[in-house]
Amino acid sequence: MRLREGETYLTIGGDVREVYESYDHQYWGDGPQGQGGWLVHHYLFHGDLHVNPSLRVFGELQAAFENGRNGGPRPYDQDKLDIHQAFIDINCCGSQQKITLRAGRQELYYGSGRLVDARFGLNTRISFDGLKVIIPSKSSNTEVFATRPTLLRPGIFDDSPDSQKWFWGIYNTTAVKPSVSLDLYYLGYKAASQTFAAGTGEFQSNTIGGRWAGKTGNRDFDEEANVQVGTFKNSDIRAWSAALYNGYTFEHVRETPRISLRSDVTSGDSDPNDRHLGSFFPIYARGKYFGEADLNGPVNTIDIIPALDLHPRSDLLVNLSYGAFWRESIHDGIYGFAGNLYKPGNESRARMIGQQAEIDFNYFIMPHTLMRVIYQHFFPGRFLKETPPGQDVNYVTVWFDYHF
């Protein structure tokens, strides 16, 4: 909406998402278990004001609620009303490709979301308070940032910067070819307290890595590797991770099938009693990392996940996948997507965590409106069975998402 002559205009938009979820034996039977399902509701509304080519003001509200879950809302389920983003962009120092200084509360998202993601799939998205400098060039883009994560609280306008954590880094993306990019990055993270199977203490990590992603012909790929060093309590950090994701689309075949194979390896701690932490910490990895049921996450994990995408109609996408998961180190435990410890590793010597099957229907009802129906079943492996209750998980969710 143009507000006056010249280049001053305002854009408004938002997102409305209503979700039904139901579990049999959530977290393999640990914790409160509900009878039937529950609802979660998520709303975003933003205004984007461009005063002139040099000044932009962006603001976004978030509201999220949960109804009917036994045990109450999970940490990411509820935020009654708060400022999710509020930042100012100042552009300068160039005629075509200007350097941008961004100050305020903002989302961060880099690469495939393996390490830094706004966590769209959860009922609340995350944001960060701080500064970012965006430096574009003809074939690349570099971002330098220093932030504190926003501490999510369930009330009204009560979210604030988390005084116990810092997050900073440099992320560069270079277009090697029109459809192929190379990312190089450094990510720094510090927390006053972090828990691993090896214990709890002050944690500071430095993650250095690269990502190679794009598409050539019918083949698409997303490959990444990194190392992580730093300090944890009185120990040093020696961790690493690698990921391969390759797909092939049969463009001239009915239903345009795409087959893919994903495999991740994230290091675990080989000896909780020595002076080296080997558990890779995923910093701000995307939510529901290995599937919508939100079970195991990317710490101390080896996984192999073949999948098939089908397009029976132009408005329908069906994804079928089957994954298998092992512990990288039998001396470390299993963790959630946020690096939170679910089960320590000292109660079983088994490596197999389990296997899961998932089918995901994405139906575009009309422009801007998506309906998703997902069913997932997790078959616990020997490790989960030897650390009771270790029950099978059935999960069903139905989404209605309207984005404008």
C-alpha positions in Angstrom: 0.0 0.0 0.0 1.6 3.2 -1.1 1.4 5.8 1.6 2.6 8.8 -0.4 4.3 9.7 -3.6 7.8 8.3 -4.0 9.0 5.0 -2.5 7.2 4.9 0.8 4.9 1.9 1.1 3.5 -0.5 3.7 3.0 -4.3 3.3 0.9 -6.3 5.8 0.7 -10.1 6.0 0.3 -13.0 8.4 -0.2 -16.7 9.0 -2.9 -18.6 10.7 -2.3 -22.3 11.6 -4.7 -24.7 13.4 -3.3 -28.1 14.3 -4.7 -31.3 15.8 -2.2 -33.7 17.3 -2.6 -37.2 18.8 -0.1 -39.6 20.2 0.0 -43.1 21.5 2.9 -43.3 23.9 4.5 -39.9 23.2 8.3 -40.0 24.0 8.0 -43.8 23.9 5.7 -43.7 26.9 7.8 -41.4 29.2 5.9 -38.6 31.0 2.2 -37.7 31.0 0.2 -39.5 28.4 -3.0 -38.0 26.9 -6.2 -39.8 26.0 -7.1 -38.7 22.5 -5.6 -35.6 21.0 -5.3 -31.9 21.5 -5.2 -28.6 19.6 -2.5 -26.0 19.1 -3.1 -22.6 17.4 -0.5 -20.3 15.9 -1.0 -16.8 14.6 1.5 -14.3 13.1 0.7 -10.8 11.8 3.3 -8.4 10.4 3.7 -4.9 9.0 6.6 -4.0 6.7 7.2 -0.2 6.2 9.7 1.0 3.6 10.2 4.7 4.1 12.7 5.1 1.3 15.4 3.0 -0.3 17.6 3.5 2.8 15.1 2.8 5.6 12.9 -0.1 6.5 10.9 -0.8 9.7 9.5 -4.3 10.3 7.2 -5.5 13.1 5.5 -8.8 13.7 3.3 -10.2 16.5 3.0 -13.8 17.5 0.3 -15.6 19.4 0.2 -19.3 20.2 -2.1 -21.4 22.4 -2.6 -25.1 23.3 -5.9 -26.8 24.3 -6.5 -30.2 25.8 -3.0 -31.7 26.3 -2.5 -33.9 29.4 0.4 -32.4 31.3 -0.2 -28.9 29.8 1.6 -27.1 26.9 5.1 -28.1 25.9 7.8 -25.4 26.2 7.2 -24.4 22.5 3.4 -24.6 22.5 2.2 -21.3 24.1 3.0 -17.6 23.9 -0.3 -15.7 24.4 0.9 -12.5 22.6 4.3 -11.0 22.1 6.5 -9.1 19.7 8.1 -11.8 17.6 10.1 -9.4 15.4 10.8 -5.7 15.5 13.8 -4.4 13.6 15.1 -1.4 11.6 17.1 -1.8 8.4 19.4 1.0 7.3 20.9 0.6 3.8 24.0 2.5 2.9 27.4 2.5 1.1 26.6 1.4 -2.4 24.5 2.4 -5.5 23.2 -1.1 -6.5 24.1 -3.6 -3.8 23.8 -1.7 -0.5 25.2 -2.8 2.8 22.3 -3.3 5.3 22.5 -2.8 9.1 19.7 -4.6 10.9 19.0 -3.8 14.5 16.4 -5.3 16.8 14.5 -8.5 17.2 14.7 -10.8 14.1 14.5 -14.3 12.9 17.7 -16.1 11.7 17.7 -18.9 9.2 20.7 -20.3 7.3 21.3 -23.1 4.9 19.0 -26.0 5.3 18.2 -25.2 8.9 20.4 -27.9 10.3 22.1 -25.5 12.7 20.1 -22.2 12.5 16.4 -22.1 11.9 13.3 -20.2 12.9 11.5 -23.5 13.7 8.5 -23.1 11.5 7.1 -26.6 12.3 6.7 -25.8 16.1 3.8 -23.9 17.5 6.0 -21.0 18.3 8.8 -19.6 16.1 12.0 -18.3 17.7 13.8 -15.0 17.2 16.9 -13.2 18.3 17.7 -9.7 19.7 20.8 -8.0 18.4 22.6 -6.7 15.3 23.2 -8.0 11.8 25.2 -6.6 8.9 24.3 -7.9 5.4 27.0 -7.4 2.8 25.9 -8.4 -0.8 28.1 -8.7 -3.8 27.6 -9.7 -7.4 27.8 -13.5 -6.7 27.7 -13.8 -2.9 26.0 -12.7 0.3 27.7 -12.4 3.7 25.9 -11.9 7.0 27.7 -11.0 10.3 25.5 -11.1 13.4 25.7 -10.8 17.2 22.6 -11.7 19.2 20.9 -13.1 22.3 18.1 -15.5 21.7 14.7 -14.3 22.7 13.5 -16.0 25.9 10.0 -17.4 25.2 7.5 -16.9 28.0 3.9 -18.0 27.9 2.3 -14.6 28.9 1.5 -11.3 27.2 4.4 -9.1 26.1 6.8 -10.8 28.5 9.5 -12.2 26.1 12.9 -10.7 26.7 16.5 -11.4 25.6 18.0 -14.5 27.3 20.7 -13.1 29.6 22.2 -16.6 29.9 23.0 -17.1 26.2 24.9 -15.5 23.3 24.8 -16.4 19.6 27.1 -14.8 17.0 28.6 -15.7 13.7 29.5 -15.1 10.0 27.6 -16.8 7.2 28.6 -16.5 3.5 26.7 -17.9 0.5 28.4 -17.9 -2.9 26.6 -18.8 -6.2 29.1 -21.1 -7.9 26.6 -21.7 -10.7 23.1 -20.3 -11.4 21.6 -23.2 -9.4 24.5 -24.3 -7.2 25.7 -22.6 -4.1 28.6 -22.9 -1.6 28.1 -21.8 2.0 31.0 -21.2 4.4 30.3 -20.3 8.0 31.5 -19.8 11.6 28.9 -19.9 14.4 29.6 -19.1 18.0 27.4 -20.0 20.9 27.7 -19.6 24.7 25.3 -20.8 27.4 25.7 -20.4 31.2 24.3 -24.0 31.6 24.0 -26.9 29.2 23.2 -30.5 29.9 24.7 -33.6 28.2 25.1 -37.2 29.3 28.5 -36.1 30.6 26.9 -33.6 33.0 25.8 -30.0 33.3 27.9 -26.8 33.1 28.9 -23.7 31.2 29.2 -24.3 27.5 30.9 -22.4 24.7 31.1 -23.8 21.2 32.7 -22.6 17.9 31.3 -24.4 14.8 33.1 -24.1 11.5 31.7 -25.7 8.4 30.6 -25.7 4.8 27.6 -26.6 2.7 27.3 -27.5 -1.0 23.7 -27.4 -2.4 21.8 -27.0 -5.5 20.3 -28.7 -8.6 21.9 -30.1 -11.8 19.4 -31.5 -14.3 17.0 -33.9 -12.5 19.3 -34.3 -9.6 19.2 -32.1 -6.4 21.7 -32.3 -3.5 22.4 -30.7 -0.1 25.6 -31.8 1.6 27.2 -30.3 4.7 30.0 -31.0 7.1 31.4 -29.1 10.1 33.6 -29.4 13.2 32.8 -28.0 16.7 35.4 -27.0 19.3 35.2 -25.0 22.5 34.9 -25.6 26.2 32.4 -27.4 28.5 32.9 -27.1 32.3 36.5 -28.1 32.7 36.7 -30.0 29.4 37.3 -29.1 25.8 34.9 -29.9 23.0 35.8 -32.1 20.1 32.7 -32.8 18.0 31.6 -32.9 14.4 28.7 -33.6 12.1 28.1 -34.5 8.4 25.0 -34.7 6.3 24.2 -36.0 2.8 20.8 -35.4 1.1 20.4 -36.4 -2.6 17.3 -36.6 -4.7 16.3 -37.4 -8.3 13.1 -36.3 -10.0 11.6 -38.2 -12.9 10.1 -35.2 -14.6 8.5 -36.9 -17.6 6.9 -39.7 -15.6 3.3 -39.6 -14.4 3.0 -38.2 -10.9 6.5 -36.7 -11.2 8.1 -39.0 -8.6 11.2 -37.9 -6.8 13.3 -40.4 -4.9 15.8 -39.2 -2.2 18.2 -40.5 0.3 19.2 -38.6 3.5 21.9 -39.6 5.9 23.2 -37.7 8.9 26.0 -38.4 11.3 26.5 -36.3 14.5 29.2 -37.3 17.0 28.5 -38.5 20.5 30.7 -38.5 23.6 32.9 -41.6 23.7 33.8 -41.3 27.4 31.7 -39.2 29.8 34.4 -39.3 32.4 37.3 -37.9 30.4 38.2 -34.3 29.7 36.8 -34.1 26.2 33.2 -33.6 25.2 32.3 -35.4 21.9 28.6 -34.6 21.8 27.8 -32.4 18.8 25.4 -29.5 19.8 23.0 -28.5 17.0 22.7 -24.9 18.3 19.3 -23.8 16.9 18.4 -26.7 14.6 15.0 -26.8 13.0 12.1 -28.3 15.0 10.7 -31.8 14.4 14.1 -32.6 12.9 13.4 -36.2 11.9 9.7 -36.1 11.6 6.5 -34.5 12.8 6.3 -36.6 16.0 9.2 -34.6 17.5 11.1 -37.6 19.0 14.9 -38.0 18.7 17.1 -35.2 17.4 20.5 -34.6 15.8 22.9 -35.4 18.7 24.9 -38.6 18.8 23.0 -40.0 15.8 23.5 -42.0 12.7 20.5 -42.1 10.4 19.5 -43.3 6.9 16.2 -42.1 5.5 15.0 -43.0 2.0 11.9 -41.2 0.8 9.5 -40.9 -2.2 7.6 -37.8 -3.3 4.6 -38.1 -5.5 2.4 -35.5 -7.2 -0.9 -37.3 -8.0 -2.4 -33.9 -8.9 -1.0 -30.4 -9.3 -2.5 -29.5 -5.9 -1.4 -32.6 -3.9 2.0 -33.7 -2.8 2.5 -37.0 -1.0 5.7 -37.9 0.8 6.5 -41.4 2.1 9.7 -42.1 4.1 11.2 -44.8 6.3 14.1 -44.0 8.6 16.5 -45.9 10.8 18.5 -44.4 13.7 21.5 -45.5 15.7 23.6 -44.0 18.4 27.0 -42.8 17.1 28.5 -43.6 20.5 27.1 -46.2 22.8 28.5 -44.3 25.8 26.3 -41.2 25.0 22.5 -40.8 25.3 19.8 -39.7 22.9 18.6 -36.1 22.6 15.8 -33.9 21.3 16.0 -31.5 18.3 17.2 -28.7 20.7 20.0 -30.7 22.1 18.0 -31.5 25.3 18.9 -34.9 26.8 16.1 -37.5 26.7 17.9 -40.6 28.0 21.4 -41.0 29.3 23.6 -43.6 27.6 24.8 -45.6 30.6 21.8 -48.0 31.0 22.3 -49.9 27.7 25.1 -50.9 25.4 22.8 -51.2 22.4 23.3 -48.9 19.4 19.9 -49.2 17.6 17.5 -46.4 18.6 14.7 -47.4 16.3 12.9 -47.0 13.0 10.1 -44.9 11.8 7.6 -44.8 8.9 5.9 -41.6 7.9 3.3 -40.6 5.3 2.7 -36.9 4.7 -0.2 -35.5 2.5 0.1 -31.8 1.5 -3.1 -30.6 -0.2 -3.3 -27.0 -1.4 -7.0 -26.3 -1.0 -6.8 -22.9 -2.6 -4.1 -20.2 -3.1 -2.3 -19.5 0.3 -4.2 -22.4 2.0 -2.6 -25.7 2.9 -4.0 -28.8 4.6 -1.5 -31.4 5.9 -2.4 -34.9 7.2 0.5 -36.9 8.6 0.8 -40.3 10.2 4.0 -41.5 11.8 4.9 -44.8 13.5 8.1 -45.3 15.5 9.4 -48.8 16.2 11.7 -48.7 19.2 15.0 -50.4 18.9 17.0 -52.3 21.4 18.3 -49.2 23.2 14.8 -47.9 23.9 13.6 -51.3 24.9 16.4 -51.7 27.4 15.7 -48.2 28.8 11.9 -48.6 29.6 9.1 -47.9 28.9 10.3 -48.1 25.2 6.9 -48.4 23.7 5.9 -48.0 20.0 4.7 -44.4 19.1 1.7 -43.7 16.9 1.3 -40.1 15.8 -1.4 -38.3 13.8 -1.6 -34.6 13.0 -3.9 -32.5 10.8 -2.9 -29.0 9.8 -4.8 -26.1 8.3 -2.5 -23.2 7.4 -3.5 -19.9 5.7 -0.7 -17.6 4.7 -1.2 -14.1 3.4 
